[in-house]
Amino acid sequence: MGCAVALYEQTTKHLLCPCHQSTFDVTRAAKVIFGPAARPLPQLAITVDADGYLIAKQPFNEAVGPSFWERKS
């Protein structure tokens, strides 16, 4: 739906969309568990290299936007 999903509920391991209240389960491939979202969140597989840097394992073809707190009101 185009919103920045950056609100993490640590006890449930869920991500919450602040715009439409969709909830996603990060332990099950970001599956939608509540709300109007029609599909899981896109994901980017990462790994850690020998120097400790995070490295993308493949291209990410979805739009990447600011987190919720960086958006202009």
Biopython code that builds the backbone (N, CA, C, O; Angstrom):
import numpy as np
from Bio.PDB.StructureBuilder import StructureBuilder

atoms = [
    (1, "MET", "N", (0.813, -1.189, 0.000)),
    (1, "MET", "CA", (0.000, 0.000, 0.000)),
    (1, "MET", "C", (0.861, 1.260, 0.000)),
    (1, "MET", "O", (0.343, 2.371, -0.113)),
    (2, "GLY", "N", (2.164, 1.087, 0.125)),
    (2, "GLY", "CA", (3.064, 2.215, 0.018)),
    (2, "GLY", "C", (3.470, 2.894, 1.312)),
    (2, "GLY", "O", (4.107, 3.946, 1.270)),
    (3, "CYS", "N", (3.130, 2.342, 2.439)),
    (3, "CYS", "CA", (3.486, 2.952, 3.725)),
    (3, "CYS", "C", (4.798, 2.369, 4.249)),
    (3, "CYS", "O", (5.176, 1.249, 3.904)),
    (4, "ALA", "N", (5.471, 3.132, 5.073)),
    (4, "ALA", "CA", (6.711, 2.666, 5.694)),
    (4, "ALA", "C", (6.366, 1.818, 6.914)),
    (4, "ALA", "O", (5.899, 2.335, 7.929)),
    (5, "VAL", "N", (6.597, 0.529, 6.808)),
    (5, "VAL", "CA", (6.290, -0.390, 7.909)),
    (5, "VAL", "C", (7.554, -0.539, 8.744)),
    (5, "VAL", "O", (8.445, -1.317, 8.403)),
    (6, "ALA", "N", (7.626, 0.207, 9.836)),
    (6, "ALA", "CA", (8.836, 0.214, 10.649)),
    (6, "ALA", "C", (8.544, 0.093, 12.139)),
    (6, "ALA", "O", (9.451, 0.244, 12.957)),
    (7, "LEU", "N", (7.313, -0.174, 12.500)),
    (7, "LEU", "CA", (6.969, -0.317, 13.914)),
    (7, "LEU", "C", (7.027, -1.799, 14.279)),
    (7, "LEU", "O", (6.220, -2.593, 13.797)),
    (8, "TYR", "N", (7.983, -2.167, 15.132)),
    (8, "TYR", "CA", (8.208, -3.570, 15.493)),
    (8, "TYR", "C", (7.699, -3.824, 16.900)),
    (8, "TYR", "O", (8.062, -3.115, 17.838)),
    (9, "GLU", "N", (6.855, -4.842, 17.046)),
    (9, "GLU", "CA", (6.361, -5.263, 18.358)),
    (9, "GLU", "C", (7.231, -6.428, 18.821)),
    (9, "GLU", "O", (7.074, -7.555, 18.352)),
    (10, "GLN", "N", (8.136, -6.151, 19.730)),
    (10, "GLN", "CA", (9.147, -7.127, 20.135)),
    (10, "GLN", "C", (8.552, -8.384, 20.758)),
    (10, "GLN", "O", (9.042, -9.481, 20.488)),
    (11, "THR", "N", (7.527, -8.265, 21.572)),
    (11, "THR", "CA", (6.986, -9.442, 22.258)),
    (11, "THR", "C", (6.285, -10.404, 21.307)),
    (11, "THR", "O", (6.305, -11.615, 21.526)),
    (12, "THR", "N", (5.663, -9.874, 20.246)),
    (12, "THR", "CA", (4.944, -10.738, 19.303)),
    (12, "THR", "C", (5.737, -11.016, 18.034)),
    (12, "THR", "O", (5.367, -11.891, 17.251)),
    (13, "LYS", "N", (6.823, -10.283, 17.824)),
    (13, "LYS", "CA", (7.629, -10.360, 16.604)),
    (13, "LYS", "C", (6.800, -10.006, 15.366)),
    (13, "LYS", "O", (6.891, -10.659, 14.326)),
    (14, "HIS", "N", (5.998, -8.964, 15.510)),
    (14, "HIS", "CA", (5.156, -8.481, 14.422)),
    (14, "HIS", "C", (5.600, -7.089, 14.002)),
    (14, "HIS", "O", (6.090, -6.305, 14.815)),
    (15, "LEU", "N", (5.420, -6.793, 12.718)),
    (15, "LEU", "CA", (5.593, -5.441, 12.197)),
    (15, "LEU", "C", (4.216, -4.850, 11.969)),
    (15, "LEU", "O", (3.304, -5.542, 11.516)),
    (16, "LEU", "N", (4.062, -3.570, 12.280)),
    (16, "LEU", "CA", (2.772, -2.901, 12.165)),
    (16, "LEU", "C", (2.871, -1.743, 11.180)),
    (16, "LEU", "O", (3.797, -0.935, 11.253)),
    (17, "CYS", "N", (1.918, -1.669, 10.264)),
    (17, "CYS", "CA", (1.817, -0.547, 9.336)),
    (17, "CYS", "C", (1.091, 0.590, 10.049)),
    (17, "CYS", "O", (-0.058, 0.417, 10.456)),
    (18, "PRO", "N", (1.734, 1.754, 10.211)),
    (18, "PRO", "CA", (1.094, 2.856, 10.923)),
    (18, "PRO", "C", (-0.016, 3.532, 10.116)),
    (18, "PRO", "O", (-0.809, 4.285, 10.681)),
    (19, "CYS", "N", (-0.085, 3.281, 8.821)),
    (19, "CYS", "CA", (-1.103, 3.919, 7.973)),
    (19, "CYS", "C", (-2.433, 3.172, 7.982)),
    (19, "CYS", "O", (-3.492, 3.782, 8.126)),
    (20, "HIS", "N", (-2.375, 1.847, 7.826)),
    (20, "HIS", "CA", (-3.603, 1.064, 7.664)),
    (20, "HIS", "C", (-3.779, -0.033, 8.707)),
    (20, "HIS", "O", (-4.736, -0.805, 8.647)),
    (21, "GLN", "N", (-2.852, -0.103, 9.666)),
    (21, "GLN", "CA", (-2.908, -1.062, 10.770)),
    (21, "GLN", "C", (-2.763, -2.520, 10.340)),
    (21, "GLN", "O", (-3.129, -3.416, 11.100)),
    (22, "SER", "N", (-2.243, -2.778, 9.150)),
    (22, "SER", "CA", (-1.942, -4.162, 8.783)),
    (22, "SER", "C", (-0.816, -4.647, 9.685)),
    (22, "SER", "O", (0.068, -3.875, 10.058)),
    (23, "THR", "N", (-0.852, -5.924, 10.030)),
    (23, "THR", "CA", (0.154, -6.524, 10.892)),
    (23, "THR", "C", (0.786, -7.689, 10.152)),
    (23, "THR", "O", (0.091, -8.474, 9.508)),
    (24, "PHE", "N", (2.119, -7.801, 10.247)),
    (24, "PHE", "CA", (2.881, -8.809, 9.521)),
    (24, "PHE", "C", (3.711, -9.626, 10.505)),
    (24, "PHE", "O", (4.283, -9.074, 11.445)),
    (25, "ASP", "N", (3.778, -10.936, 10.294)),
    (25, "ASP", "CA", (4.536, -11.838, 11.163)),
    (25, "ASP", "C", (5.928, -12.045, 10.575)),
    (25, "ASP", "O", (6.070, -12.686, 9.534)),
    (26, "VAL", "N", (6.956, -11.506, 11.233)),
    (26, "VAL", "CA", (8.314, -11.618, 10.704)),
    (26, "VAL", "C", (8.880, -13.029, 10.820)),
    (26, "VAL", "O", (9.876, -13.342, 10.168)),
    (27, "THR", "N", (8.274, -13.878, 11.626)),
    (27, "THR", "CA", (8.758, -15.257, 11.752)),
    (27, "THR", "C", (8.169, -16.170, 10.680)),
    (27, "THR", "O", (8.562, -17.331, 10.567)),
    (28, "ARG", "N", (7.222, -15.643, 9.888)),
    (28, "ARG", "CA", (6.595, -16.434, 8.822)),
    (28, "ARG", "C", (6.631, -15.672, 7.496)),
    (28, "ARG", "O", (5.600, -15.468, 6.855)),
    (29, "ALA", "N", (7.829, -15.259, 7.100)),
    (29, "ALA", "CA", (8.052, -14.588, 5.813)),
    (29, "ALA", "C", (7.209, -13.323, 5.652)),
    (29, "ALA", "O", (6.738, -13.026, 4.554)),
    (30, "ALA", "N", (7.018, -12.582, 6.736)),
    (30, "ALA", "CA", (6.267, -11.315, 6.732)),
    (30, "ALA", "C", (4.839, -11.481, 6.229)),
    (30, "ALA", "O", (4.292, -10.599, 5.567)),
    (31, "LYS", "N", (4.248, -12.617, 6.553)),
    (31, "LYS", "CA", (2.864, -12.913, 6.172)),
    (31, "LYS", "C", (1.901, -11.934, 6.842)),
    (31, "LYS", "O", (2.096, -11.546, 7.994)),
    (32, "VAL", "N", (0.856, -11.539, 6.103)),
    (32, "VAL", "CA", (-0.177, -10.662, 6.659)),
    (32, "VAL", "C", (-0.999, -11.465, 7.658)),
    (32, "VAL", "O", (-1.521, -12.528, 7.325)),
    (33, "ILE", "N", (-1.115, -10.956, 8.889)),
    (33, "ILE", "CA", (-1.945, -11.649, 9.878)),
    (33, "ILE", "C", (-3.144, -10.815, 10.311)),
    (33, "ILE", "O", (-4.035, -11.299, 11.008)),
    (34, "PHE", "N", (-3.150, -9.535, 9.881)),
    (34, "PHE", "CA", (-4.296, -8.684, 10.193)),
    (34, "PHE", "C", (-4.272, -7.472, 9.276)),
    (34, "PHE", "O", (-3.199, -6.979, 8.927)),
    (35, "GLY", "N", (-5.430, -6.994, 8.887)),
    (35, "GLY", "CA", (-5.546, -5.737, 8.162)),
    (35, "GLY", "C", (-5.781, -5.883, 6.676)),
    (35, "GLY", "O", (-5.938, -6.991, 6.164)),
    (36, "PRO", "N", (-5.804, -4.741, 5.977)),
    (36, "PRO", "CA", (-6.173, -4.738, 4.565)),
    (36, "PRO", "C", (-5.060, -5.101, 3.586)),
    (36, "PRO", "O", (-5.332, -5.246, 2.394)),
    (37, "ALA", "N", (-3.820, -5.251, 4.042)),
    (37, "ALA", "CA", (-2.738, -5.575, 3.102)),
    (37, "ALA", "C", (-3.064, -6.855, 2.346)),
    (37, "ALA", "O", (-3.554, -7.825, 2.924)),
    (38, "ALA", "N", (-2.786, -6.845, 1.048)),
    (38, "ALA", "CA", (-3.135, -7.979, 0.189)),
    (38, "ALA", "C", (-2.002, -8.982, 0.007)),
    (38, "ALA", "O", (-2.217, -10.071, -0.526)),
    (39, "ARG", "N", (-0.788, -8.620, 0.451)),
    (39, "ARG", "CA", (0.350, -9.529, 0.259)),
    (39, "ARG", "C", (1.368, -9.325, 1.376)),
    (39, "ARG", "O", (1.347, -8.307, 2.067)),
    (40, "PRO", "N", (2.259, -10.301, 1.546)),
    (40, "PRO", "CA", (3.323, -10.143, 2.547)),
    (40, "PRO", "C", (4.250, -8.983, 2.181)),
    (40, "PRO", "O", (4.256, -8.515, 1.042)),
    (41, "LEU", "N", (5.015, -8.535, 3.144)),
    (41, "LEU", "CA", (6.008, -7.498, 2.868)),
    (41, "LEU", "C", (7.120, -8.063, 1.995)),
    (41, "LEU", "O", (7.514, -9.215, 2.175)),
    (42, "PRO", "N", (7.634, -7.277, 1.056)),
    (42, "PRO", "CA", (8.787, -7.736, 0.279)),
    (42, "PRO", "C", (9.991, -7.876, 1.209)),
    (42, "PRO", "O", (10.137, -7.127, 2.175)),
    (43, "GLN", "N", (10.841, -8.839, 0.905)),
    (43, "GLN", "CA", (11.989, -9.100, 1.768)),
    (43, "GLN", "C", (13.278, -9.095, 0.970)),
    (43, "GLN", "O", (13.284, -9.370, -0.230)),
    (44, "LEU", "N", (14.350, -8.784, 1.638)),
    (44, "LEU", "CA", (15.677, -8.786, 1.045)),
    (44, "LEU", "C", (16.543, -9.745, 1.844)),
    (44, "LEU", "O", (16.807, -9.520, 3.025)),
    (45, "ALA", "N", (16.979, -10.801, 1.200)),
    (45, "ALA", "CA", (17.867, -11.760, 1.868)),
    (45, "ALA", "C", (19.241, -11.118, 2.048)),
    (45, "ALA", "O", (19.799, -10.551, 1.109)),
    (46, "ILE", "N", (19.778, -11.212, 3.265)),
    (46, "ILE", "CA", (21.090, -10.636, 3.554)),
    (46, "ILE", "C", (21.989, -11.684, 4.203)),
    (46, "ILE", "O", (21.525, -12.706, 4.707)),
    (47, "THR", "N", (23.262, -11.402, 4.175)),
    (47, "THR", "CA", (24.253, -12.234, 4.840)),
    (47, "THR", "C", (25.283, -11.299, 5.473)),
    (47, "THR", "O", (25.283, -10.098, 5.202)),
    (48, "VAL", "N", (26.143, -11.837, 6.296)),
    (48, "VAL", "CA", (27.211, -11.059, 6.920)),
    (48, "VAL", "C", (28.529, -11.523, 6.319)),
    (48, "VAL", "O", (28.830, -12.717, 6.315)),
    (49, "ASP", "N", (29.320, -10.569, 5.805)),
    (49, "ASP", "CA", (30.596, -10.953, 5.207)),
    (49, "ASP", "C", (31.662, -11.141, 6.292)),
    (49, "ASP", "O", (31.384, -10.971, 7.479)),
    (50, "ALA", "N", (32.864, -11.487, 5.882)),
    (50, "ALA", "CA", (33.952, -11.786, 6.817)),
    (50, "ALA", "C", (34.335, -10.587, 7.688)),
    (50, "ALA", "O", (34.882, -10.760, 8.777)),
    (51, "ASP", "N", (34.048, -9.371, 7.209)),
    (51, "ASP", "CA", (34.361, -8.162, 7.974)),
    (51, "ASP", "C", (33.207, -7.698, 8.848)),
    (51, "ASP", "O", (33.317, -6.677, 9.526)),
    (52, "GLY", "N", (32.092, -8.440, 8.841)),
    (52, "GLY", "CA", (30.949, -8.090, 9.669)),
    (52, "GLY", "C", (29.938, -7.167, 9.013)),
    (52, "GLY", "O", (29.015, -6.690, 9.675)),
    (53, "TYR", "N", (30.100, -6.906, 7.710)),
    (53, "TYR", "CA", (29.154, -6.045, 6.999)),
    (53, "TYR", "C", (27.960, -6.849, 6.495)),
    (53, "TYR", "O", (28.099, -8.010, 6.110)),
    (54, "LEU", "N", (26.782, -6.217, 6.502)),
    (54, "LEU", "CA", (25.597, -6.839, 5.917)),
    (54, "LEU", "C", (25.659, -6.686, 4.406)),
    (54, "LEU", "O", (25.906, -5.595, 3.893)),
    (55, "ILE", "N", (25.434, -7.786, 3.699)),
    (55, "ILE", "CA", (25.506, -7.804, 2.239)),
    (55, "ILE", "C", (24.205, -8.378, 1.690)),
    (55, "ILE", "O", (23.743, -9.423, 2.148)),
    (56, "ALA", "N", (23.611, -7.696, 0.706)),
    (56, "ALA", "CA", (22.410, -8.214, 0.043)),
    (56, "ALA", "C", (22.798, -9.429, -0.794)),
    (56, "ALA", "O", (23.816, -9.417, -1.485)),
    (57, "LYS", "N", (21.977, -10.479, -0.725)),
    (57, "LYS", "CA", (22.258, -11.704, -1.467)),
    (57, "LYS", "C", (21.676, -11.681, -2.875)),
    (57, "LYS", "O", (22.037, -12.515, -3.705)),
    (58, "GLN", "N", (20.776, -10.734, -3.156)),
    (58, "GLN", "CA", (20.206, -10.599, -4.493)),
    (58, "GLN", "C", (19.677, -9.176, -4.644)),
    (58, "GLN", "O", (19.586, -8.445, -3.658)),
    (59, "PRO", "N", (19.324, -8.772, -5.870)),
    (59, "PRO", "CA", (18.747, -7.431, -6.054)),
    (59, "PRO", "C", (17.402, -7.304, -5.339)),
    (59, "PRO", "O", (16.694, -8.291, -5.140)),
    (60, "PHE", "N", (17.066, -6.082, -4.961)),
    (60, "PHE", "CA", (15.776, -5.791, -4.339)),
    (60, "PHE", "C", (15.011, -4.897, -5.298)),
    (60, "PHE", "O", (15.406, -3.754, -5.527)),
    (61, "ASN", "N", (13.926, -5.400, -5.860)),
    (61, "ASN", "CA", (13.216, -4.701, -6.930)),
    (61, "ASN", "C", (12.008, -3.901, -6.467)),
    (61, "ASN", "O", (11.238, -3.423, -7.300)),
    (62, "GLU", "N", (11.823, -3.743, -5.171)),
    (62, "GLU", "CA", (10.709, -2.958, -4.643)),
    (62, "GLU", "C", (11.202, -1.551, -4.296)),
    (62, "GLU", "O", (12.394, -1.331, -4.080)),
    (63, "ALA", "N", (10.273, -0.616, -4.248)),
    (63, "ALA", "CA", (10.633, 0.746, -3.836)),
    (63, "ALA", "C", (11.010, 0.747, -2.356)),
    (63, "ALA", "O", (10.341, 0.111, -1.541)),
    (64, "VAL", "N", (12.064, 1.449, -2.016)),
    (64, "VAL", "CA", (12.491, 1.577, -0.627)),
    (64, "VAL", "C", (12.258, 3.020, -0.220)),
    (64, "VAL", "O", (12.766, 3.943, -0.855)),
    (65, "GLY", "N", (11.492, 3.209, 0.838)),
    (65, "GLY", "CA", (11.166, 4.565, 1.272)),
    (65, "GLY", "C", (11.718, 4.849, 2.644)),
    (65, "GLY", "O", (12.389, 4.005, 3.237)),
    (66, "PRO", "N", (11.440, 6.041, 3.156)),
    (66, "PRO", "CA", (11.922, 6.410, 4.487)),
    (66, "PRO", "C", (11.182, 5.626, 5.560)),
    (66, "PRO", "O", (10.077, 5.130, 5.338)),
    (67, "SER", "N", (11.798, 5.525, 6.705)),
    (67, "SER", "CA", (11.088, 4.894, 7.812)),
    (67, "SER", "C", (10.013, 5.855, 8.305)),
    (67, "SER", "O", (9.989, 7.022, 7.915)),
    (68, "PHE", "N", (9.141, 5.372, 9.147)),
    (68, "PHE", "CA", (8.009, 6.152, 9.643)),
    (68, "PHE", "C", (8.463, 7.473, 10.262)),
    (68, "PHE", "O", (7.824, 8.504, 10.050)),
    (69, "TRP", "N", (9.556, 7.454, 11.021)),
    (69, "TRP", "CA", (10.001, 8.643, 11.734)),
    (69, "TRP", "C", (10.672, 9.653, 10.817)),
    (69, "TRP", "O", (10.795, 10.820, 11.189)),
    (70, "GLU", "N", (11.109, 9.247, 9.633)),
    (70, "GLU", "CA", (11.777, 10.160, 8.711)),
    (70, "GLU", "C", (10.810, 10.856, 7.762)),
    (70, "GLU", "O", (11.213, 11.758, 7.028)),
    (71, "ARG", "N", (9.549, 10.456, 7.764)),
    (71, "ARG", "CA", (8.578, 11.042, 6.842)),
    (71, "ARG", "C", (8.233, 12.464, 7.259)),
    (71, "ARG", "O", (8.123, 12.769, 8.446)),
    (72, "LYS", "N", (8.065, 13.324, 6.270)),
    (72, "LYS", "CA", (7.628, 14.697, 6.556)),
    (72, "LYS", "C", (6.136, 14.686, 6.810)),
    (72, "LYS", "O", (5.388, 14.012, 6.102)),
    (73, "SER", "N", (5.692, 15.432, 7.819)),
    (73, "SER", "CA", (4.259, 15.441, 8.137)),
    (73, "SER", "C", (3.518, 16.533, 7.404)),
    (73, "SER", "O", (2.305, 16.672, 7.565)),
]
sb = StructureBuilder()
sb.init_structure("model")
sb.init_model(0)
sb.init_chain("A")
sb.init_seg("    ")
for serial, (resi, resn, name, xyz) in enumerate(atoms, 1):
    if name == "N":
        sb.init_residue(resn, " ", resi, " ")
    sb.init_atom(name, np.array(xyz, "f"), 0.0, 1.0, " ", f" {name:<3s}", serial, name[0])
structure = sb.get_structure()
